[in-house]
Amino acid sequence: MVARRRRDLGRRVEPDADGRDDDAARARGFYLRHGKRAIDLVGASIALVLHLPFLLLAAMAIKLESRGPVFYRSTRIGKNGRPFTFLKLRSMMDGADRSRHHVAHLNEADGPIFKISRDPRVTRVGRFLRMTSIDEIPQFFNVIRGEMSLVGPRPPLPAEVAQYEPWQLHRLDVLPGITCLWQISGRSRIGFQEWMRLDLEYIKHRSFGLDVKILLRTIPAVLSRDGAY
């Protein structure tokens, strides 16, 4: 009799558990299809308004220190391998890309990425913009245009993607983002393979809760300047 009651209870509990799983899956699916884009639009619009004074001051500082455009534009690879024009405030001397081969021997990163903690091409104003992440503000325009998301893997260069291993190409399955697990976990202090693993971990588990957690942790990460250069 007791065994039978336990079986009956088990049968009554199982649908509830399955129902909760189904509800969670539906909520996650709705967020990824509609909610994430809505939050991107609202969040990026508010962020641009709040950061407008910093953007204007930074633009004036850039023009006063060196010749060249205020914005730096480069081709990056977005979702499903589609290229787009990536925006940043210019932090280097104008035409720095053309002199990259002169500093290639200073590269401190592993894998196909290129990073130098004390890059001689970076201007004094640019170094401050990078340390404070103010140079990233124009990427909110990329978010509004639908080329990026607030949260997602950082957009790679075409030359980097050309050297990806097959499993690393899956980071292109979603929109690239302004911030991500890599951003809040040490940024440039993290090796390339770990960076890729974190991106795929995010893609596997992305949800409203995870995005909010990453966004909230981005604030202290930016203020601490951990791994920023």
C-alpha positions as a printed Julia matrix, in Angstrom:
229×3 Matrix{Float64}:
  0.0    0.0     0.0
  2.78   2.43    0.97
  4.75   1.55   -2.14
  1.68   2.14   -4.28
  1.06   5.55   -2.7
  4.67   6.52   -3.35
  4.28   5.54   -7.01
  1.08   7.58   -7.21
  2.8   10.57   -5.6
  5.69  10.2    -8.01
  3.33  10.22  -10.95
  1.61  13.34   -9.61
  4.92  15.19   -9.03
  6.51  14.38  -12.4
  4.15  16.51  -14.53
  4.72  19.48  -12.21
  8.5   19.17  -12.61
  8.17  18.76  -16.37
  5.83  21.73  -16.42
  8.35  23.91  -14.63
 11.05  22.85  -17.09
  8.75  23.64  -20.01
  7.88  27.04  -18.55
 11.56  27.86  -18.04
 12.38  26.78  -21.6
  9.54  28.9   -23.01
 10.61  31.91  -20.97
 14.22  31.52  -22.13
 13.11  31.12  -25.73
 10.9   34.21  -25.57
 13.73  36.25  -24.08
 16.23  35.19  -26.74
 13.74  35.83  -29.58
 12.22  39.1   -28.39
 13.25  40.26  -24.92
 16.99  40.47  -25.52
 16.56  42.75  -28.54
 14.13  44.98  -26.63
 16.57  45.32  -23.74
 19.38  46.05  -26.2
 17.43  48.9   -27.8
 16.29  50.46  -24.54
 19.6   49.93  -22.74
 21.78  51.24  -25.58
 19.57  54.3   -26.07
 19.67  55.19  -22.37
 23.43  54.52  -22.23
 24.08  56.86  -25.17
 22.11  59.67  -23.52
 23.9   59.2   -20.18
 27.33  58.96  -21.81
 26.86  61.84  -24.25
 28.86  64.35  -22.13
 31.78  61.9   -21.91
 31.56  61.26  -25.64
 31.72  64.98  -26.45
 34.6   65.66  -24.07
 36.52  62.67  -25.4
 35.96  63.81  -28.99
 37.37  67.26  -28.2
 40.39  65.76  -26.42
 41.12  63.47  -29.37
 40.98  66.33  -31.87
 43.16  68.57  -29.7
 45.89  65.99  -29.23
 46.33  64.54  -32.71
 45.21  64.8   -36.3
 42.73  62.33  -37.64
 39.1   61.28  -37.2
 37.39  61.03  -33.83
 35.96  57.62  -34.58
 37.92  54.51  -35.43
 36.13  52.18  -37.83
 37.17  48.62  -38.52
 35.58  45.59  -40.14
 34.55  42.93  -37.64
 32.78  39.62  -38.04
 29.29  39.39  -36.59
 26.57  36.79  -36.26
 26.74  33.95  -38.8
 29.98  35.35  -40.2
 28.5   38.62  -41.5
 30.98  41.53  -41.53
 29.99  44.93  -40.14
 31.61  48.29  -39.36
 32.7   48.33  -35.73
 32.92  51.73  -33.99
 35.26  52.98  -31.28
 36.73  56.31  -30.29
 40.17  56.6   -31.87
 42.82  55.85  -29.25
 45.84  55.5   -31.55
 47.68  57.71  -33.98
 45.83  58.04  -37.26
 46.85  55.21  -39.6
 48.16  52.99  -36.8
 46.84  49.89  -38.58
 49.33  50.45  -41.39
 52.25  50.34  -38.95
 51.19  47.19  -37.12
 53.98  45.15  -38.71
 56.5   47.45  -37.0
 55.27  46.39  -33.54
 54.28  42.78  -34.31
 57.23  41.51  -32.26
 55.76  43.18  -29.14
 52.57  41.09  -29.18
 51.81  39.75  -25.69
 48.75  37.65  -26.54
 48.53  34.01  -27.54
 46.44  32.64  -30.38
 45.47  34.8   -33.36
 44.77  37.96  -31.34
 47.13  40.94  -31.1
 47.51  42.9   -27.86
 50.27  45.06  -26.37
 49.97  46.47  -22.86
 52.17  49.49  -23.68
 51.46  49.92  -27.39
 53.61  52.85  -28.65
 50.92  53.75  -31.18
 48.42  54.66  -28.44
 48.13  58.38  -27.71
 48.07  59.85  -24.2
 44.36  60.61  -24.48
 43.83  57.18  -26.01
 45.47  55.44  -23.08
 43.04  57.11  -20.7
 40.09  56.27  -22.94
 41.14  52.62  -23.02
 41.75  52.34  -19.28
 38.31  53.78  -18.55
 36.6   51.98  -21.47
 35.25  55.33  -22.7
 36.53  54.38  -26.16
 33.83  51.68  -26.26
 30.87  54.11  -26.01
 30.25  54.32  -29.81
 29.47  50.6   -29.84
 26.04  51.47  -28.45
 25.33  52.68  -32.01
 26.26  49.18  -33.23
 23.76  47.76  -30.75
 20.96  50.07  -31.92
 21.69  49.12  -35.54
 21.28  45.45  -34.64
 24.9   44.52  -35.36
 25.77  43.89  -31.71
 24.1   43.16  -28.4
 24.8   44.55  -24.94
 25.98  41.09  -23.88
 27.72  38.62  -26.15
 31.17  37.49  -27.36
 33.46  40.33  -28.42
 33.48  40.82  -32.22
 36.61  39.4   -33.86
 38.66  40.65  -36.79
 38.43  38.74  -40.09
 42.11  37.75  -39.78
 41.4   36.22  -36.36
 38.39  34.24  -37.59
 40.5   32.87  -40.46
 42.69  31.16  -37.83
 39.86  29.76  -35.68
 39.63  26.06  -35.02
 36.25  24.57  -36.05
 34.88  24.52  -32.48
 35.74  28.21  -32.01
 33.57  29.23  -34.98
 30.49  28.55  -32.84
 31.06  31.87  -31.06
 29.75  33.42  -34.3
 26.35  31.74  -33.77
 25.1   34.78  -31.82
 25.38  38.56  -32.02
 28.67  39.89  -30.66
 28.43  42.06  -27.56
 29.88  45.02  -25.73
 30.48  42.98  -22.6
 30.75  39.25  -21.88
 32.11  36.7   -19.44
 35.64  37.44  -20.73
 35.14  41.15  -20.0
 34.26  40.53  -16.35
 36.84  37.77  -15.79
 40.07  39.64  -16.34
 39.99  40.55  -20.04
 43.53  40.69  -21.42
 44.91  38.59  -18.53
 43.0   35.58  -19.88
 44.54  33.31  -22.52
 42.92  32.87  -25.91
 41.69  29.29  -25.37
 40.05  30.2   -22.05
 38.5   33.26  -23.68
 36.92  31.07  -26.36
 35.71  28.59  -23.74
 34.02  31.37  -21.76
 32.24  32.61  -24.88
 30.87  29.17  -25.69
 29.85  28.72  -22.07
 27.86  31.94  -22.31
 26.19  30.89  -25.57
 25.15  27.56  -24.03
 23.6   29.12  -20.92
 22.55  32.6   -22.07
 19.37  33.84  -20.45
 17.85  36.99  -18.98
 19.35  36.23  -15.57
 22.83  35.6   -16.92
 22.76  38.78  -19.03
 21.71  40.87  -16.02
 24.46  39.29  -13.92
 27.11  40.09  -16.56
 25.87  43.66  -17.01
 25.95  44.31  -13.25
 29.44  42.81  -12.91
 30.69  44.88  -15.85
 30.44  48.08  -13.81
 33.0   47.1   -11.12
 35.14  45.4   -13.79
 35.37  48.68  -15.73
 36.0   50.75  -12.6
 38.76  48.39  -11.44
 40.39  48.55  -14.92
 41.34  44.9   -14.49
 43.03  43.66  -17.66
 42.26  46.87  -19.57
 44.82  48.23  -22.03
